[in-house]
Amino acid sequence: MKFLIAGLGSIGRRHLRNLLHLGERDIVLLRTLKSTLHDDDLSEFPVETDLNAALSRCPDAVIIANPTAMHLNIAIPAVEAGCHVLIEKPISNSLEDIDLLRAAMQRSNAQLLVGFHFRYHPHFQHVRALLKEGAIGNPLSARAHYGDYLPDWHPWEDYRQSYSVREELGGGVLLTLCHPLDYLLWFLGDATPLWKKTSKVSELDIRIEDAVEFGFRFAQGAIGSLHLNYYQRPPAHRFEIIGTEGTIRWDQDDNMLRVFSVKTGEWDSFSGPADFARNDMFLAEMRHFIEVARGETLPGAPLVDGERVLRLALTPDHPTGVYFSPLMQRRLLPRFVSAIVLDFDGVMTDNRAWIDEQGHEQVAVNRSDGLGLATLQRESNIKILVMSTETSATVSARCLKLGIPFLQGISDKAIALKNWMQERAVDPAQVIYVGNDINDLPCFPIVGCAIAPADAHREVLSRADIILIKQGGQGAVREICDLLASQILPNCST
């Protein structure tokens, strides 16, 4: 089997050494020749500096270990060429081309494994088994802490030039140290953010966040929190999961896993293997990837797992349940609400569309959004309008089903909105507008409150009054309906 390694920094070279250890020697290197490490141990391997030339060598598997922001530049062509892929975490620094990668995988039947190597730690695998068998009852809360001193990572290079601190390469403490996000989700299931704060707090000579505090709620009800930093000496890595019938604790310092049982009132301690080394996790990961590439098993950390970590990591900072933008006037929800105007694509949908061979378009909507709007219509006199730039049968079909008026094919939303409010004698100060893209921005200053889903365009996020926790098509509209119901429904204009 032939392997291609893209990126020959420290992690790329670790993967190379592990392939050799496992008896694989048919290896091609894709390089920029900008590595800060010496090249003495690479001389025996063929080198390409062009991706097309590298793929023309017909590798069976590609290992992607270049800077985060460049991962998908390699992954998509590699998958299109039918190569199986091991991609280092995180899969990217943006969600922008994930759909392209997924579509390419479906066409080529290529498999992708995300490099979350802590999944191969014996203690972490034990914890997952304990949780599955209910050893501590129902999990109620979880906390992880991961701190390290950035200048010590690669003593051979200037830490101020490393990809870990360069935003354009996908650096930053949350993306670079996202392992705890992955294993907490692996242990406890999907999560939604409750609050998040990234900061630059140390004296490190970098211009990117070096600390993050993150709170979230897991799908089964448990709450979680995470702290990451670039400045801790000595380094620390630990987590704790508290359940109704016990507690699980793990600490890297003594390589011990401890489990408390309410039933017995005692702690059980599990030490790591006597000869355990950090590279054992990477070796186990590589063995697994080789099995995946041979078609012997499916990826233990597939694309969907990498995507959910990335989505969570890219959540805008939230100080509380909803985020009030400091870049505008922080207009709160109006005391009296007469109307709510919703963009369609990216608000009532997740902004994706499927088009069949006849050109018919389908989109994904969220049923809970529909229930929230139905409740709002039933329990208040708030007018609801959907306004879309596109002219599409999906807009009319969805709105007719919900019984909501709609305007579509609107080239200038601000003019259309002003006319609509004037025709219905609606006070603009009592109107909420919800939009996700730059063509919604002209509507923001002419209403009383502007709201954006969590995954809206960056410029929209910077100018919205309120940023939701939920993303478009994934409960954003329901979040607004619940917010109105809980805070101002009794005061809605009649």
Secondary structure, 3 states (H helix, E strand, C coil): CCEEEECCCHHHHHHHHHHHHCCCCCEEEECCCCCCCCCHHHCCCCEECCHHHHHCCCCCEEEECCCHHHHHHHHHHHHHCCCEEEEECCCCCCCCCHHHHHHHHHHHCCCEEEECHHHHCHHHHHHHHHHHCCCCCCEEEEEEEEEEEHHHCCCCCCHHHCHHHCHHHCCCHHHHCCHHHHHHHHHHCCEEEEEEEEECCCCCCCCCCCEEEEEEEECCCCEEEEEEECEEEEEEEEEEEEECCEEEEEECCCCEEEEEECCCCEEEEEECCCCCCCHHHHHHHHHHHHHHHCCCCCCCCCHHHHHHHHHHHCCCCECCCCEECCCCCCCCCCCCCCEEEEECCCCCECCCCEECCCCCEECCECHHHHHHHHHHHHHCCCEEEEEECCCCHHHHHHHHHHCCCEEECCCCHHHHHHHHHHHCCCCHHHEEEECCCHHHHHHHHHCCEEEECCCCCHHHHHHCCEECCCCCCCCHHHHHHHHHHHHCHHHCCC
